[in-house]
Amino acid sequence: MAYGSNLITREGRAKLENELDYLWRTERRAVTQSVTEAAAQGDRSENAEYKEGKRRLREIDRRIRFLRKRLEAVRIVDYSPQQEGKVYFGAWVELENEAGQIVHYRIVGSDEFDPHKKAISINSPMARALLGKAVDDEVTVLTPEGKKEWFISAIQYQPFDL
């Protein structure tokens, strides 16, 4: 299986679809209304509200075009029982280093990367090192500070209860 940047979890796709729906149905309508009201005030060349509204409308339209193209390109990867016991796309992984530090990551597509939620891209060095590994395996990850050794202590396809 080739690991490209077009992979996404079902939750990740739903999030992109919700963003597109919000931008199209809510945000764009509101900004269009404010631009229309600002344009009715007269001279557009000196109208800051009109200029700002038009700029925001361009941003929204750009994001809508991106999301529509992206949603056509992404491929949902669902959990399969054959994945059990090994690290694949969508896995939650618990790692421990030699100092006893424990970290948790979920391997997701590039559209879902979120360091606050410990969601790492499948294209990241850590995810690349983990793919195909099992519990009790050691992995070496090349970081800007040098090589780091990690021990895989748990693999799940559901979130950890932390």
C-alpha positions in Angstrom: 0.0 0.0 0.0 1.4 3.4 -1.0 1.1 5.9 1.8 0.4 9.2 0.2 -1.1 12.4 1.4 -4.6 11.6 0.0 -5.5 9.2 2.8 -8.0 10.4 5.4 -10.0 8.9 8.3 -13.8 8.9 8.1 -13.8 11.5 10.9 -11.4 13.7 9.0 -13.5 13.6 5.9 -16.6 14.5 7.9 -14.7 17.5 9.4 -13.7 18.8 5.9 -17.3 18.3 4.7 -18.7 20.2 7.7 -16.2 23.0 7.1 -17.3 23.2 3.4 -20.9 23.2 4.3 -20.4 26.0 6.9 -18.4 28.2 4.6 -20.9 27.7 1.7 -24.2 27.9 3.6 -23.4 30.2 6.5 -20.2 32.2 6.3 -20.4 33.1 2.6 -24.0 34.2 2.8 -23.3 36.4 5.8 -20.3 38.1 4.1 -22.2 38.5 0.8 -25.0 40.2 2.7 -22.5 42.6 4.4 -20.8 43.4 1.1 -24.2 44.1 -0.5 -25.0 46.5 2.4 -21.6 48.2 2.2 -22.0 48.6 -1.6 -25.3 50.3 -1.0 -23.6 53.1 1.0 -22.2 54.6 -2.2 -18.6 55.3 -3.1 -16.8 51.9 -3.0 -13.3 53.3 -3.5 -13.3 54.8 0.0 -15.5 52.1 1.7 -13.4 50.0 4.0 -16.2 47.7 4.9 -16.8 47.0 1.2 -13.1 46.3 0.5 -12.7 44.1 3.6 -15.9 42.2 2.7 -14.7 41.6 -0.8 -11.3 40.4 0.5 -13.0 38.0 3.0 -15.3 36.7 0.2 -12.2 35.9 -2.0 -10.7 34.0 1.0 -13.9 32.0 1.5 -14.2 31.2 -2.2 -10.6 30.1 -2.3 -11.1 27.8 0.6 -14.3 26.4 -0.8 -12.6 25.6 -4.1 -9.7 23.9 -2.2 -12.1 21.8 -0.1 -14.2 20.7 -3.1 -11.0 19.6 -4.9 -9.6 18.0 -1.8 -12.8 16.0 -1.0 -12.7 14.6 -4.6 -9.0 13.5 -4.1 -9.0 12.0 -0.6 -9.6 8.3 0.1 -11.1 7.1 3.3 -9.1 4.4 5.1 -11.3 2.4 7.5 -10.1 0.0 10.2 -9.7 -3.6 9.1 -9.3 -6.6 11.6 -6.1 -7.6 9.7 -4.5 -4.5 11.1 -4.9 -5.6 14.7 -1.5 -5.8 16.6 0.4 -3.7 14.1 0.6 0.1 13.4 -1.2 1.2 10.3 -3.1 4.3 9.2 -5.6 5.4 11.9 -3.9 3.6 14.8 -3.5 5.2 18.2 0.0 4.3 19.5 1.5 4.5 23.0 5.3 5.0 23.0 7.9 5.1 25.7 11.5 6.3 25.5 14.5 5.3 27.6 13.8 8.1 30.1 10.3 6.7 30.8 8.5 9.4 29.0 5.2 8.2 27.6 3.5 9.8 24.6 0.4 9.0 22.6 -0.1 9.6 18.9 -2.7 8.8 16.2 -1.5 8.3 12.7 -3.8 10.3 10.3 -3.7 12.0 6.9 -2.0 15.3 6.2 -5.4 17.1 6.3 -6.0 15.9 9.9 -2.6 16.7 11.4 -3.2 18.4 14.8 -0.4 18.6 17.4 -2.8 19.6 20.1 -4.7 16.3 19.6 -1.5 14.3 19.2 -2.6 13.5 15.6 0.5 13.1 13.4 0.6 12.9 9.7 1.3 9.6 8.0 4.1 11.4 6.2 5.9 12.4 9.4 9.2 10.8 10.4 7.6 9.3 13.5 4.7 7.8 11.6 7.0 6.4 8.9 9.1 4.7 11.6 6.0 3.2 13.3 4.2 1.8 10.2 4.0 -2.0 10.2 5.5 -2.3 13.7 4.0 -4.2 16.6 3.9 -4.0 20.4 7.3 -4.4 22.0 9.1 -3.2 18.8 11.7 -0.5 19.1 11.7 2.3 16.6 14.4 4.9 15.8 13.2 8.3 14.6 15.6 10.8 13.1 14.8 14.2 14.6 16.6 17.6 14.3 18.2 16.8 17.7 19.4 13.5 16.4 18.2 9.9 16.6 15.5 9.1 19.2 14.6 5.6 20.4 11.1 4.7 21.2 9.5 1.5 22.5 5.9 0.6 21.3 3.9 -0.3 24.4 0.4 -0.3 23.0 -1.5 -0.1 19.7 -5.2 0.5 19.5 -7.7 1.4 16.8 -9.9 3.3 19.3 -8.8 6.3 21.4 -6.8 5.6 24.6 -8.7 6.3 27.8 -6.3 8.8 29.3 
